Amino acid sequence: MKNQSLNMENDITLKRFTDVRRELGHTQAEFATLLGVSNTTADIERGRTKLSGRVVAELLKQFNINPLWLFGESEEQFLDTAKTSVIPKVVTVDSSDNDNMVLVNAKAAAGYPQNIADTSWYEQLPAFDLPIPEFRNATYRGFQVEGDSMLPNLHPGEWVLARAIEHIDHVNANKMYVVVLQDSVMVKKIEKRPNSNNITLVSLNETYPPYDIKPYQIQEIWEVSSKLTFNVDATTERGLLRQLQESMDELKRQVGQVKN
């Protein structure tokens, strides 16, 4: 009876280990390299090689995998460790040693995830201080909006000024955030659904469907507090509606002339 129980526990561990690799999208050889295992994880997944403590530690360190979950003793796949902290990796200061606001344009954003901890990389970016109360007592960074996924609130080319947050638990479903992943920077809403280990990224433009990511994929989160808009004119929303109505009336008139 004891051996049967041990075999069931071992089967659960091997399945969960294999599931983690597949969820991460790695081959057995790639996963072996990440975990410091020789050649491939195939023997571990087949139960031929024991899952070592070092491998379990690497799963926790790199991907937040809960060891108790791995061995079938918990339903919580991820542990809340320092890896889930999304505090900025680098904070820039001015000559007086005060925080300043770095501006990350769309071009720079392409290299931001890879250089996120490189202090010298930030030196190429413009930075300034905004001396108004709303931007005191916190770390802020400016990001240029790329794409139309957050229309109508944010337009391509606009800038958002965003405040750093320390932990993913501090996000609010009614706010917008700059989310720095391992390979991209984007502006989204963030939803944490009950009984789920995933984080859902939501666009305001409904043509873009929401999608789930794992917490460990997030490097930094910045809460959008304001935006910079250019080419502002005097057209109001009512004015735009009037223009649309006039255009429709003109179109109807032209259609009427064609019928006559």
Contacts in CASP RR format, 6 or more apart in sequence:
PFRMAT RR
TARGET T0000
AUTHOR 0000-0000-0000
METHOD contacts of the structure
MODEL  1
MKNQSLNMENDITLKRFTDVRRELGHTQAEFATLLGVSNTTADIERGRTK
LSGRVVAELLKQFNINPLWLFGESEEQFLDTAKTSVIPKVVTVDSSDNDN
MVLVNAKAAAGYPQNIADTSWYEQLPAFDLPIPEFRNATYRGFQVEGDSM
LPNLHPGEWVLARAIEHIDHVNANKMYVVVLQDSVMVKKIEKRPNSNNIT
LVSLNETYPPYDIKPYQIQEIWEVSSKLTFNVDATTERGLLRQLQESMDE
LKRQVGQVKN
9 71 0 8 1.000
9 72 0 8 1.000
10 47 0 8 1.000
12 71 0 8 1.000
12 72 0 8 1.000
13 51 0 8 1.000
13 70 0 8 1.000
13 71 0 8 1.000
13 72 0 8 1.000
14 44 0 8 1.000
14 45 0 8 1.000
14 46 0 8 1.000
14 47 0 8 1.000
14 51 0 8 1.000
16 69 0 8 1.000
16 70 0 8 1.000
16 72 0 8 1.000
17 41 0 8 1.000
17 44 0 8 1.000
17 45 0 8 1.000
17 51 0 8 1.000
17 70 0 8 1.000
18 45 0 8 1.000
20 59 0 8 1.000
20 63 0 8 1.000
20 65 0 8 1.000
21 28 0 8 1.000
21 31 0 8 1.000
21 41 0 8 1.000
21 45 0 8 1.000
23 214 0 8 1.000
24 31 0 8 1.000
24 63 0 8 1.000
26 34 0 8 1.000
28 40 0 8 1.000
28 41 0 8 1.000
28 42 0 8 1.000
28 45 0 8 1.000
29 39 0 8 1.000
29 40 0 8 1.000
31 37 0 8 1.000
31 41 0 8 1.000
32 38 0 8 1.000
32 39 0 8 1.000
32 40 0 8 1.000
32 41 0 8 1.000
34 58 0 8 1.000
34 62 0 8 1.000
35 41 0 8 1.000
35 55 0 8 1.000
35 58 0 8 1.000
35 59 0 8 1.000
35 62 0 8 1.000
36 54 0 8 1.000
36 55 0 8 1.000
36 58 0 8 1.000
37 44 0 8 1.000
37 55 0 8 1.000
43 49 0 8 1.000
44 50 0 8 1.000
44 51 0 8 1.000
44 55 0 8 1.000
51 70 0 8 1.000
56 65 0 8 1.000
56 67 0 8 1.000
56 70 0 8 1.000
59 65 0 8 1.000
59 67 0 8 1.000
59 70 0 8 1.000
60 66 0 8 1.000
60 67 0 8 1.000
60 79 0 8 1.000
60 81 0 8 1.000
61 83 0 8 1.000
62 83 0 8 1.000
62 216 0 8 1.000
63 83 0 8 1.000
63 214 0 8 1.000
63 216 0 8 1.000
64 78 0 8 1.000
64 79 0 8 1.000
64 80 0 8 1.000
64 81 0 8 1.000
64 83 0 8 1.000
64 84 0 8 1.000
64 215 0 8 1.000
64 216 0 8 1.000
65 77 0 8 1.000
65 78 0 8 1.000
65 79 0 8 1.000
66 74 0 8 1.000
66 76 0 8 1.000
66 77 0 8 1.000
66 78 0 8 1.000
66 79 0 8 1.000
68 74 0 8 1.000
68 76 0 8 1.000
69 75 0 8 1.000
69 76 0 8 1.000
69 77 0 8 1.000
69 78 0 8 1.000
76 197 0 8 1.000
77 197 0 8 1.000
78 84 0 8 1.000
78 197 0 8 1.000
78 214 0 8 1.000
78 215 0 8 1.000
78 216 0 8 1.000
83 215 0 8 1.000
83 216 0 8 1.000
84 167 0 8 1.000
84 168 0 8 1.000
84 215 0 8 1.000
84 216 0 8 1.000
84 218 0 8 1.000
85 166 0 8 1.000
85 167 0 8 1.000
86 165 0 8 1.000
86 166 0 8 1.000
86 167 0 8 1.000
86 168 0 8 1.000
86 218 0 8 1.000
86 219 0 8 1.000
86 220 0 8 1.000
86 221 0 8 1.000
87 164 0 8 1.000
87 165 0 8 1.000
87 166 0 8 1.000
87 167 0 8 1.000
87 220 0 8 1.000
88 139 0 8 1.000
88 141 0 8 1.000
88 164 0 8 1.000
88 220 0 8 1.000
89 116 0 8 1.000
89 117 0 8 1.000
89 219 0 8 1.000
89 220 0 8 1.000
90 116 0 8 1.000
90 117 0 8 1.000
90 118 0 8 1.000
90 119 0 8 1.000
90 122 0 8 1.000
91 99 0 8 1.000
91 139 0 8 1.000
92 99 0 8 1.000
92 100 0 8 1.000
92 102 0 8 1.000
92 122 0 8 1.000
92 127 0 8 1.000
93 99 0 8 1.000
93 100 0 8 1.000
94 100 0 8 1.000
94 127 0 8 1.000
94 129 0 8 1.000
98 129 0 8 1.000
99 139 0 8 1.000
99 140 0 8 1.000
100 127 0 8 1.000
100 128 0 8 1.000
100 129 0 8 1.000
101 127 0 8 1.000
101 128 0 8 1.000
101 129 0 8 1.000
101 130 0 8 1.000
101 135 0 8 1.000
101 140 0 8 1.000
101 141 0 8 1.000
101 142 0 8 1.000
101 161 0 8 1.000
102 122 0 8 1.000
102 125 0 8 1.000
102 126 0 8 1.000
102 127 0 8 1.000
102 141 0 8 1.000
102 142 0 8 1.000
103 125 0 8 1.000
103 126 0 8 1.000
103 127 0 8 1.000
103 128 0 8 1.000
103 141 0 8 1.000
103 142 0 8 1.000
103 143 0 8 1.000
103 144 0 8 1.000
103 159 0 8 1.000
104 112 0 8 1.000
104 125 0 8 1.000
104 141 0 8 1.000
104 142 0 8 1.000
104 143 0 8 1.000
104 144 0 8 1.000
104 185 0 8 1.000
105 144 0 8 1.000
106 144 0 8 1.000
106 145 0 8 1.000
106 146 0 8 1.000
106 157 0 8 1.000
108 124 0 8 1.000
108 125 0 8 1.000
109 143 0 8 1.000
109 144 0 8 1.000
109 146 0 8 1.000
109 185 0 8 1.000
112 180 0 8 1.000
112 185 0 8 1.000
113 180 0 8 1.000
113 181 0 8 1.000
113 182 0 8 1.000
113 183 0 8 1.000
113 184 0 8 1.000
113 185 0 8 1.000
113 219 0 8 1.000
115 121 0 8 1.000
116 180 0 8 1.000
116 219 0 8 1.000
116 220 0 8 1.000
130 140 0 8 1.000
130 161 0 8 1.000
134 225 0 8 1.000
134 226 0 8 1.000
135 161 0 8 1.000
138 163 0 8 1.000
138 164 0 8 1.000
139 163 0 8 1.000
139 164 0 8 1.000
140 161 0 8 1.000
140 162 0 8 1.000
140 163 0 8 1.000
140 164 0 8 1.000
140 225 0 8 1.000
141 161 0 8 1.000
141 162 0 8 1.000
141 164 0 8 1.000
141 178 0 8 1.000
141 222 0 8 1.000
142 159 0 8 1.000
142 160 0 8 1.000
142 161 0 8 1.000
142 162 0 8 1.000
142 222 0 8 1.000
143 159 0 8 1.000
143 160 0 8 1.000
143 162 0 8 1.000
143 178 0 8 1.000
143 185 0 8 1.000
143 187 0 8 1.000
143 222 0 8 1.000
144 157 0 8 1.000
144 158 0 8 1.000
144 159 0 8 1.000
145 154 0 8 1.000
145 155 0 8 1.000
145 156 0 8 1.000
145 157 0 8 1.000
145 158 0 8 1.000
145 159 0 8 1.000
145 160 0 8 1.000
145 187 0 8 1.000
145 227 0 8 1.000
146 156 0 8 1.000
146 157 0 8 1.000
147 156 0 8 1.000
148 155 0 8 1.000
148 156 0 8 1.000
148 205 0 8 1.000
149 186 0 8 1.000
149 187 0 8 1.000
149 188 0 8 1.000
149 203 0 8 1.000
149 204 0 8 1.000
149 205 0 8 1.000
149 208 0 8 1.000
150 176 0 8 1.000
150 187 0 8 1.000
150 188 0 8 1.000
150 203 0 8 1.000
150 204 0 8 1.000
150 205 0 8 1.000
151 204 0 8 1.000
151 205 0 8 1.000
152 204 0 8 1.000
152 205 0 8 1.000
153 176 0 8 1.000
153 204 0 8 1.000
154 160 0 8 1.000
154 176 0 8 1.000
154 187 0 8 1.000
154 204 0 8 1.000
154 227 0 8 1.000
155 229 0 8 1.000
158 227 0 8 1.000
158 228 0 8 1.000
158 229 0 8 1.000
158 230 0 8 1.000
159 227 0 8 1.000
159 228 0 8 1.000
160 176 0 8 1.000
160 178 0 8 1.000
160 187 0 8 1.000
160 224 0 8 1.000
160 226 0 8 1.000
160 227 0 8 1.000
160 228 0 8 1.000
161 224 0 8 1.000
161 225 0 8 1.000
161 226 0 8 1.000
161 227 0 8 1.000
161 228 0 8 1.000
162 177 0 8 1.000
162 178 0 8 1.000
162 222 0 8 1.000
162 223 0 8 1.000
162 224 0 8 1.000
162 225 0 8 1.000
163 222 0 8 1.000
163 223 0 8 1.000
163 225 0 8 1.000
164 220 0 8 1.000
164 221 0 8 1.000
164 222 0 8 1.000
164 223 0 8 1.000
165 171 0 8 1.000
165 221 0 8 1.000
165 222 0 8 1.000
165 223 0 8 1.000
168 190 0 8 1.000
168 192 0 8 1.000
168 199 0 8 1.000
168 215 0 8 1.000
168 218 0 8 1.000
168 221 0 8 1.000
171 177 0 8 1.000
171 190 0 8 1.000
171 192 0 8 1.000
171 221 0 8 1.000
171 223 0 8 1.000
172 223 0 8 1.000
173 189 0 8 1.000
173 190 0 8 1.000
173 191 0 8 1.000
173 192 0 8 1.000
175 189 0 8 1.000
175 190 0 8 1.000
175 223 0 8 1.000
175 224 0 8 1.000
176 187 0 8 1.000
176 188 0 8 1.000
176 189 0 8 1.000
176 204 0 8 1.000
176 223 0 8 1.000
176 224 0 8 1.000
177 187 0 8 1.000
177 188 0 8 1.000
177 189 0 8 1.000
177 190 0 8 1.000
177 221 0 8 1.000
177 222 0 8 1.000
177 223 0 8 1.000
177 224 0 8 1.000
178 185 0 8 1.000
178 186 0 8 1.000
178 187 0 8 1.000
178 220 0 8 1.000
178 221 0 8 1.000
178 222 0 8 1.000
178 224 0 8 1.000
179 185 0 8 1.000
179 186 0 8 1.000
179 187 0 8 1.000
179 188 0 8 1.000
179 190 0 8 1.000
179 201 0 8 1.000
179 218 0 8 1.000
179 220 0 8 1.000
179 221 0 8 1.000
180 218 0 8 1.000
180 219 0 8 1.000
180 220 0 8 1.000
180 221 0 8 1.000
180 222 0 8 1.000
181 213 0 8 1.000
181 217 0 8 1.000
181 218 0 8 1.000
181 219 0 8 1.000
182 217 0 8 1.000
182 219 0 8 1.000
186 201 0 8 1.000
187 224 0 8 1.000
188 201 0 8 1.000
188 202 0 8 1.000
188 203 0 8 1.000
189 201 0 8 1.000
189 202 0 8 1.000
189 203 0 8 1.000
189 204 0 8 1.000
190 199 0 8 1.000
190 200 0 8 1.000
190 201 0 8 1.000
190 202 0 8 1.000
190 221 0 8 1.000
191 199 0 8 1.000
191 200 0 8 1.000
191 202 0 8 1.000
191 210 0 8 1.000
192 199 0 8 1.000
192 200 0 8 1.000
193 200 0 8 1.000
196 212 0 8 1.000
197 214 0 8 1.000
197 215 0 8 1.000
198 212 0 8 1.000
198 213 0 8 1.000
198 214 0 8 1.000
199 212 0 8 1.000
199 213 0 8 1.000
199 214 0 8 1.000
199 215 0 8 1.000
199 218 0 8 1.000
200 210 0 8 1.000
200 211 0 8 1.000
200 212 0 8 1.000
200 213 0 8 1.000
201 210 0 8 1.000
201 211 0 8 1.000
201 212 0 8 1.000
201 213 0 8 1.000
202 210 0 8 1.000
203 209 0 8 1.000
203 210 0 8 1.000
235 243 0 8 1.000
END
